[in-house]
Amino acid sequence: MPKGADAEREREYRELQSKFKEEGRYPGREEEVAARIVNKQRAEYGETQGGHALEQGGATADHDLPIARYDHLTVEEVGTRLDRLSRSDLRALRRYETAHKRRQGVVELLDARLNARPV
C-alpha cells in the first residue's frame, strides 16, 4: 500500500490479499490486484491527493446531482432518498445513472418512481 493509506484501508488490503490467496484467485498477483482495488476505492472516496483536488474543485461527476455524494451510495441508500425528489430530479438521476454507474437496481427504482408519479 502506498503512503497515506489509513489503517482501515491497510486492513482491507490485507484481507483482500488473504482472500485471493485462499481462493487461488490471481495466482502470483494477489498483492497487485488487492492494491489496485483498494487504491481505486481510495480515489473514488477522495482519499488520494488527486481525489481531494477533484472534490475541492467541485469537479466530481456527481457534484450537480440532487443527492449529495450520490456515487458513494448503495442501491438501498439511493432508494431511501428518492421520495423527496421532484420528477425532473428523478429524470436527471436516471440519465446520470445510465451514463455512469449503470446499476440496474437503481434504474429500476427510478423507473418505478417516474412511472408512479403523474406527469
C-alpha positions as a Markdown table, in Angstrom:
| # | Residue | x | y | z |
|---|---|---|---|---|
| 1 | Met | 0.0 | 0.0 | 0.0 |
| 2 | Pro | 1.2 | 3.5 | -0.7 |
| 3 | Lys | 1.9 | 6.1 | 1.9 |
| 4 | Gly | -1.1 | 7.9 | 3.2 |
| 5 | Ala | -3.4 | 4.9 | 3.4 |
| 6 | Asp | -5.2 | 4.8 | 6.7 |
| 7 | Ala | -5.4 | 1.7 | 9.0 |
| 8 | Glu | -8.8 | 0.7 | 7.6 |
| 9 | Arg | -7.6 | 0.6 | 4.0 |
| 10 | Glu | -4.5 | -1.3 | 5.1 |
| 11 | Arg | -6.7 | -3.9 | 6.8 |
| 12 | Glu | -8.9 | -4.1 | 3.8 |
| 13 | Tyr | -5.8 | -4.6 | 1.6 |
| 14 | Arg | -4.5 | -7.4 | 3.8 |
| 15 | Glu | -8.0 | -9.1 | 3.9 |
| 16 | Leu | -8.3 | -9.0 | 0.1 |
| 17 | Gln | -4.8 | -10.3 | -0.4 |
| 18 | Ser | -5.5 | -13.2 | 2.0 |
| 19 | Lys | -8.9 | -13.9 | 0.4 |
| 20 | Phe | -7.4 | -14.1 | -3.0 |
| 21 | Lys | -4.6 | -16.5 | -1.9 |
| 22 | Glu | -7.1 | -18.7 | -0.1 |
| 23 | Glu | -9.4 | -18.9 | -3.1 |
| 24 | Gly | -6.5 | -19.3 | -5.6 |
| 25 | Arg | -7.5 | -16.2 | -7.5 |
| 26 | Tyr | -4.9 | -14.1 | -9.3 |
| 27 | Pro | -2.0 | -16.5 | -8.6 |
| 28 | Gly | 1.2 | -14.5 | -8.1 |
| 29 | Arg | -0.7 | -11.2 | -8.5 |
| 30 | Glu | -2.7 | -11.2 | -5.2 |
| 31 | Glu | -0.9 | -8.2 | -3.8 |
| 32 | Glu | -1.1 | -6.2 | -7.1 |
| 33 | Val | -4.9 | -6.8 | -7.5 |
| 34 | Ala | -5.6 | -6.1 | -3.9 |
| 35 | Ala | -3.7 | -2.9 | -4.0 |
| 36 | Arg | -5.4 | -1.8 | -7.2 |
| 37 | Ile | -8.8 | -2.4 | -5.7 |
| 38 | Val | -8.1 | -0.5 | -2.5 |
| 39 | Asn | -6.4 | 2.3 | -4.4 |
| 40 | Lys | -9.4 | 2.7 | -6.7 |
| 41 | Gln | -11.7 | 2.9 | -3.7 |
| 42 | Arg | -9.4 | 5.5 | -2.1 |
| 43 | Ala | -9.5 | 7.6 | -5.3 |
| 44 | Glu | -13.3 | 7.3 | -5.5 |
| 45 | Tyr | -13.8 | 8.4 | -2.0 |
| 46 | Gly | -11.4 | 11.3 | -2.3 |
| 47 | Glu | -8.7 | 9.8 | -0.1 |
| 48 | Thr | -5.9 | 10.4 | -2.6 |
| 49 | Gln | -4.2 | 13.7 | -3.5 |
| 50 | Gly | -5.9 | 13.7 | -6.9 |
| 51 | Gly | -9.3 | 12.8 | -5.4 |
| 52 | His | -9.1 | 15.6 | -2.9 |
| 53 | Ala | -8.3 | 18.1 | -5.6 |
| 54 | Leu | -11.3 | 17.0 | -7.6 |
| 55 | Glu | -13.7 | 17.2 | -4.7 |
| 56 | Gln | -12.4 | 20.6 | -3.6 |
| 57 | Gly | -12.8 | 22.0 | -7.1 |
| 58 | Gly | -16.3 | 20.6 | -7.4 |
| 59 | Ala | -15.2 | 18.5 | -10.4 |
| 60 | Thr | -16.6 | 15.2 | -9.3 |
| 61 | Ala | -19.1 | 13.7 | -11.8 |
| 62 | Asp | -21.9 | 13.6 | -9.3 |
| 63 | His | -21.4 | 17.2 | -8.0 |
| 64 | Asp | -24.5 | 18.7 | -9.6 |
| 65 | Leu | -26.9 | 15.9 | -8.7 |
| 66 | Pro | -29.9 | 16.3 | -6.4 |
| 67 | Ile | -28.5 | 13.7 | -3.9 |
| 68 | Ala | -25.2 | 14.6 | -2.2 |
| 69 | Arg | -22.3 | 12.2 | -2.8 |
| 70 | Tyr | -24.6 | 10.1 | -5.0 |
| 71 | Asp | -21.8 | 7.9 | -6.4 |
| 72 | His | -20.9 | 6.6 | -3.0 |
| 73 | Leu | -24.3 | 5.4 | -2.1 |
| 74 | Thr | -25.6 | 1.9 | -2.3 |
| 75 | Val | -28.8 | 1.0 | -4.1 |
| 76 | Glu | -30.7 | 0.9 | -0.8 |
| 77 | Glu | -29.3 | 4.2 | 0.3 |
| 78 | Val | -30.4 | 5.8 | -3.1 |
| 79 | Gly | -33.8 | 4.3 | -2.7 |
| 80 | Thr | -34.4 | 5.9 | 0.7 |
| 81 | Arg | -33.7 | 9.3 | -0.7 |
| 82 | Leu | -35.9 | 9.2 | -3.8 |
| 83 | Asp | -39.2 | 10.2 | -2.1 |
| 84 | Arg | -38.3 | 13.8 | -1.6 |
| 85 | Leu | -37.2 | 14.4 | -5.2 |
| 86 | Ser | -39.1 | 16.1 | -8.0 |
| 87 | Arg | -39.8 | 14.5 | -11.3 |
| 88 | Ser | -37.1 | 16.5 | -13.0 |
| 89 | Asp | -34.6 | 15.4 | -10.3 |
| 90 | Leu | -35.6 | 11.8 | -10.8 |
| 91 | Arg | -35.0 | 12.1 | -14.6 |
| 92 | Ala | -31.6 | 13.7 | -14.0 |
| 93 | Leu | -30.6 | 10.9 | -11.7 |
| 94 | Arg | -31.8 | 8.3 | -14.3 |
| 95 | Arg | -29.8 | 10.0 | -17.1 |
| 96 | Tyr | -26.7 | 10.1 | -14.8 |
| 97 | Glu | -27.1 | 6.5 | -13.7 |
| 98 | Thr | -27.5 | 5.1 | -17.2 |
| 99 | Ala | -24.5 | 7.1 | -18.4 |
| 100 | His | -22.2 | 6.4 | -15.5 |
| 101 | Lys | -22.8 | 3.8 | -12.8 |
| 102 | Arg | -25.3 | 1.6 | -14.7 |
| 103 | Arg | -26.7 | -0.1 | -11.5 |
| 104 | Gln | -29.8 | -2.0 | -12.7 |
| 105 | Gly | -31.4 | -1.8 | -9.2 |
| 106 | Val | -31.2 | 2.0 | -9.2 |
| 107 | Val | -32.5 | 2.3 | -12.7 |
| 108 | Glu | -35.5 | 0.1 | -11.7 |
| 109 | Leu | -36.2 | 2.2 | -8.6 |
| 110 | Leu | -36.0 | 5.4 | -10.6 |
| 111 | Asp | -38.3 | 4.0 | -13.4 |
| 112 | Ala | -40.8 | 2.8 | -10.8 |
| 113 | Arg | -40.9 | 6.3 | -9.2 |
| 114 | Leu | -41.2 | 8.0 | -12.5 |
| 115 | Asn | -44.0 | 5.8 | -13.7 |
| 116 | Ala | -45.9 | 6.1 | -10.4 |
| 117 | Arg | -46.0 | 9.9 | -10.4 |
| 118 | Pro | -48.4 | 11.9 | -12.5 |
| 119 | Val | -46.9 | 13.9 | -15.4 |
